[in-house]
Amino acid sequence: MVRLITHNLLACHAKGCTTNNFPLKLQGIVVEVREAEFNAEFLRGFLPRIEWTALVNAARELGDTSLPTEMPEMVDNDFLKNLHHVLLEMHIDEGAMICPNCGHKYPILNGIPNMLLAEHEIG
Amino acid sequence: MAPAVTATAVDDVDPQIYEDRHVHAVYDEIAPHFSSTRYKPWPIIAQFLASLPTGWVGLDSGTGNGKYLPLPTDRPGSVWTVGLDRSRNLLSIARTAGGNNVIREVVWGDVLERSWRDGAFDYAISIATIHHLATWERRKVAVQRLIQAISPTHGRALIYVWAVEQDGLSKRSIPRDQVLQTCGQDVFVPWVVTQGQPQPKSAVHTSTAPVFKRYYHMFTKGELTSLVHEAAKELELTVGAKGDAEGKRGIEIVRDGWERSNYYVELRRWECR
């Protein structure tokens, strides 16, 4: 199942689409929440590498407003629990990701995003 | 008698069509059987994954059945590896690799595409994948995609491909007549679906068991390292250690070698401020 941890890494790669191709907009999303084992050390380590604004906005698109707009200076356990939930517990089963630049639609089916391009779209 | 590995050549054919026919279609057909034979992590790869700091997120480009996604086994959940593969059927298996009700992150895509935000990953592995690409150019592009996907300041990558030089334990024997010193060898390696396994419709049926032919480019000594050099050069990255090399950014080949019928290269990206 694809979660926001992966969404934070994906960019559009359609022919000629090289700017404003991240993050992909979420559309028609069906989410299932599934518990995942909490690992505070992992989250602390990963935190600086997160594209924060993209994550916060994607979470909000899925109805979760627990994350602050700015990455906090001091990180406490409550924050890490919210981050854990957003990154690793909201499974996107169905929907699509749309490129804000070229409009290309990457479908998500049975929890697996399809990043394949049609032949005419390959750069 | 087991069907033999046969030499082949990729000529006058669109490499994408060649790969669709001789790699992608085959893996989708044999996925569950193939997966059942791929379960033991190779030591150098397991060691690489075990050496990663907690919090790192990486890419397994050509994850297949997701064998490496649960590693390292002694620190589960300390790093996250996202699996990319071209075979939808193998990805369905990779999704739950390692069991224990843990769901893996998997993406259906092509290793030649730039599907990722540049520098997004801390590490990337490419295990037994790029040897399925039909031209030197495509194999070079695949290496470039790995380099582009990892952090320019600290990204690490490990690439493993099949070698022409097979060891005694290997079940494969590679025809040697057409081996060119620098160019490796294109072959079809048979996959036999044995009794009791799901019988796919499209295999060539022999009197004993259906056989699929998979395309591989077997690498020769030095070829993978050369490929990495060329890939980096084209990306305007110096090849060498950070202190010694000229240039503002580059890759260091941490180690390269041959292990159990495979060539491997481990590299690290660096940047000067």
Boltz contact constraints between the chains, C-beta under 6 A:
constraints:
  - contact:
      token1: [A, 1]
      token2: [B, 103]
      max_distance: 6.0
  - contact:
      token1: [A, 6]
      token2: [B, 82]
      max_distance: 6.0
  - contact:
      token1: [A, 6]
      token2: [B, 105]
      max_distance: 6.0
  - contact:
      token1: [A, 9]
      token2: [B, 116]
      max_distance: 6.0
  - contact:
      token1: [A, 9]
      token2: [B, 117]
      max_distance: 6.0
  - contact:
      token1: [A, 9]
      token2: [B, 120]
      max_distance: 6.0
  - contact:
      token1: [A, 11]
      token2: [B, 117]
      max_distance: 6.0
  - contact:
      token1: [A, 13]
      token2: [B, 113]
      max_distance: 6.0
  - contact:
      token1: [A, 13]
      token2: [B, 114]
      max_distance: 6.0
  - contact:
      token1: [A, 13]
      token2: [B, 115]
      max_distance: 6.0
  - contact:
      token1: [A, 22]
      token2: [B, 117]
      max_distance: 6.0
  - contact:
      token1: [A, 37]
      token2: [B, 77]
      max_distance: 6.0
  - contact:
      token1: [A, 39]
      token2: [B, 77]
      max_distance: 6.0
  - contact:
      token1: [A, 41]
      token2: [B, 54]
      max_distance: 6.0
  - contact:
      token1: [A, 42]
      token2: [B, 54]
      max_distance: 6.0
  - contact:
      token1: [A, 42]
      token2: [B, 55]
      max_distance: 6.0
  - contact:
      token1: [A, 42]
      token2: [B, 77]
      max_distance: 6.0
  - contact:
      token1: [A, 42]
      token2: [B, 78]
      max_distance: 6.0
  - contact:
      token1: [A, 45]
      token2: [B, 54]
      max_distance: 6.0
  - contact:
      token1: [A, 45]
      token2: [B, 55]
      max_distance: 6.0
  - contact:
      token1: [A, 46]
      token2: [B, 55]
      max_distance: 6.0
  - contact:
      token1: [A, 46]
      token2: [B, 57]
      max_distance: 6.0
  - contact:
      token1: [A, 112]
      token2: [B, 91]
      max_distance: 6.0
  - contact:
      token1: [A, 112]
      token2: [B, 106]
      max_distance: 6.0
  - contact:
      token1: [A, 112]
      token2: [B, 108]
      max_distance: 6.0
  - contact:
      token1: [A, 113]
      token2: [B, 107]
      max_distance: 6.0
  - contact:
      token1: [A, 114]
      token2: [B, 108]
      max_distance: 6.0
  - contact:
      token1: [A, 115]
      token2: [B, 107]
      max_distance: 6.0
  - contact:
      token1: [A, 115]
      token2: [B, 109]
      max_distance: 6.0
  - contact:
      token1: [A, 115]
      token2: [B, 115]
      max_distance: 6.0
  - contact:
      token1: [A, 116]
      token2: [B, 109]
      max_distance: 6.0
